[in-house]
Amino acid sequence: MYLKKLEISGFKSFASKTTLDFLIDSKNGTNQGITAIVGPNGSGKSNIADALRWVMGEQSMKNLRGKKSEDIIFAGSGKKARLGSAYVTLYLDNSDKRIPLEFEEVSVTRKIFRSGESEYLINGSRVRLQDIVDILAKAGVGKESYAVVNQGMADAVLNATPFERRSVIEDAAGVKQYQIKKERSLRKLDSTRQNLERAKELIEEIKPHLRMLKRQADKAAESEGVMRELAEKQTKLFSHLWHNFQQERNRLNEEKEQSGRILINMQREVDKLTDEIGDQSKEEKNQTNEAKHLELENKQREQRNKLNQLERELIITEGRIEIEKEKQKNVEMIRETEISLPKEQLVDRAYIKEKLEEIKKEQEKLIEKIERAEKMEDLQDIKEFARVVGQQLYDLKVEIEKGKKEIVPVVAPKPVAVEKKAVEKIESKVLIELQERIIKIREDIGKAQEELLLADQEMQQEILLDREKRRKFFEIEGKLRIRQDELNKLKDKFNDSKIVLARVEVREEDLKNQIKTELRKEAEELAPIEGEINRENLEQEIHKLKIKMEQIGGIDPMVIDEYNETQKRFEFLDGESRDLEEAIVSLREVVKEMDQKIEGKFAATFEEINKEFSKYFRIIFGGGTAHLTKFKIQSSKRKAKEEAELAEGEAENKGEKDEIIEEENKEEERNDVGIDISACPPGKRIANLSMLSGGERSLTSLALLFAIISHNPPPFAILDEVEAALDEANSRRFGRILTELSGSTQFVTITHNRETMRQASLLYGVTMGEEGISKLLSVKLDQIGQGGKIIAK
């Protein structure tokens, strides 16, 4: 697996869509060499590392050098407005199926909106953040792994606590997926314990209530005799009331039917009138009349449009005649000017000719504009243009008269009379054509006015005919309204009968429901009662029996149902408690299994990384010693938790809680192992890491980083200025080690170091212009020839 492409849009200073393509061997599909990202301070280089960390699931804004989630969206500049969203897409080659997905290429996308909402996608399908974290953890990369080393993170491992250093070794051991599973199991274990405690509390709460309900249910059985007598009297009373309602309902039904018959007769009369007005309405709304009316309106509209067009054309043609006359005056003036050029005066005849040629060209443009004129606005412009040409001729004539232009006399050409007559003939022909066109347009206008008058007359006739039909329609409609009022009164009377009947039916329905509730039978099942009964006395007896029922024990009639429900709930909670206890045992086994896997891989990885750390330390420093040491950390958290659990425990379940605490202590004891780092450059005696210089600390951090990478090479690693503190010699060592490790790990370095740049196969330059937006320039270093020229391939 390797990194193919990174696509950024709207993230921090990368306002526009920016794509970083990484080198790929087209033959075997593997990465090639090292990619270096360079650029001046503040150009946005580190934003690329932040984008990669963010798309891999980073939630901490502090780690992304921000305070709020909207800080990572482009905030705008003096020349570009702020954006409402940002997204980053990571494209990974998955040919080796290191990511457990059936795709040759996996794209991971994360989007954020200024409202705070986020989206996560894998190959375009929406997923949860946890899904992205899981698949990247299984692939050996993630937001907390050593695959992305930001500025200061390399030195941070030396300043970290022993327990934080252990986390680094665990990431290198590839146990992240086990840790995630263990953490989920621990959360489920805590939740299960809380549910178990809650279930036991509910059981203890239900027990006394269940005993009380059992006693009440026993007393309820004693009231059966009273209930039987009460049921007999209620049956007698309800039967009497039910059959009385039946008789009243039958009487009201007969009255309603009689009103209905009268209403039907009146309705028939109204229907007859309605049919008459319907026929009249059909005639009035005849589609043919409507079509004719519409046709006349269209005809009027067409004639008006035609008349307007002709009038407009007449105005334009008259304007063209006026302009044509103006043009002829200008032409005549030009001709007179040419003829009247004096021979004796000192006049610059070449200058005059040049000016006349310019005026002729302007005259030709004027003719073209006249021929293309179609609108009133065009004519106004042409008139102005003609006046300008006339003014130019006038100015030239004044200059000739004053004789200001002196030059060697030139013999003026003699005007040709034939040419003059031809021009006058053409101009006269144009005017005659325009005047004939005006006559023709005026004749068309007269015809159009006559046709419009005829269309108006036809429309007036159609309107009068329509008014007469409407008058007849409204007359019939008035008669219908009178009959309709009478019908409405009959309907109101009929509805009143229905309302009275409905009231009786409602009372009947209420009685039916009461019978069903108290006697648990249908009202139709009650037999008629023979003879008269005293309703008042019967209701009093029923009331007394109900009071007696309450005095027998004051027991709710539903107490038995409540007792049964409570008993079922008690049995359910008891079963749930047993299931939760089994789940706790199962979750402990899962946690124990995960711990064993983590411990096994951690121990082996620790030894390997320790050896590699010593090796790279000696390579970088040219000697010296360095090693990692494991030691146990005293956990104050565990002690406080144990004391709290013991203080909370009760005597009856103390043994069980002791067992739980002991098990948790074992789990925490396995995690309370820290890592200490010892480093001593050659020729020095260093008691602790704080005695190292800044450069020595950077080299030590790099030695540990290279040891981790060489033990468990990640598919790719992003190094953000990790060698910034190195001198030239150490930079060369750093570059050689980086090249050595690039065979198994794809490196993307953000750097200012020239030695690192020399090791790169692909170089990206990041720049930022005045608009505050980062931009990329790229070049493959194997394409650079002599003198720094780029060789095309």
Secondary structure, 3 states (H helix, E strand, C coil): CEEEEEEEECECCECCCEEEECCECCCCCCECCEEEEECCCCCCHHHHHHHHHHHCCCCCCCCCCCCCHHHHECCCCCCCCCCCEEEEEEEEECCCCCCCCCCCEEEEEEEEECCCCEEEEECCEEECHHHHHHHHHHCCCCCCCCCEECCCHHHHHHHCCHHHHHHHHHHHHCCHHHHHHHHHHHHHHHHHHHHHHHHHHHHHHHHHHHHHHHHHHHHHHHHHHHHHHHHHHHHHHHHHHHHHHHHHHHHHHHHHHHHHHHHHHHHHHHHHHHHHHHHHHHHHCCHHHHHHHHHHHHHHHHHHHHHHHHHHHHHHHHHHHHHHHHHHHHHHHHHHHHHCCCCCCCCCHHHHHHHHHHHHHHHHHHHHHHHHCCCHHHHHHHHHHHHHHHHHHHHHHHHHHHCCCCCCCCCCCCCCHHHHHHHHHHHHHHHHHHHHHHHHHHHHHHHHHHHHHHHHHHHHHHHHHHHHHHHHHHHHHHHHHHHHHHHHHHHHHHHHHHHHHHHHHHHHHHHHHHHHHHCCCCHHHCCCCCCCCCHHHHHHHHHHHHHHHHHHHCCCCCHHHHHHHHHHHHHHHHHHHHHHHHHHHHHHHHHHHHHHHHHHHHHHHHHHHHHHHHHHHHHHHCCCEEEEEEEECCCHHHHHHHHHHHHHCCHHHHHHHHHHHHHHHHHHHHHCEEEEEEEECCCCCCCCHHHCCHHHHHHHHHHHHHHHHHHCCCCEEEEECCCCCCCHHHHHHHHHHHHHHCCCCEEEEECCCHHHHHHCCEEEEEEECCCCCEEEEEEEHHHECHHHCECCC
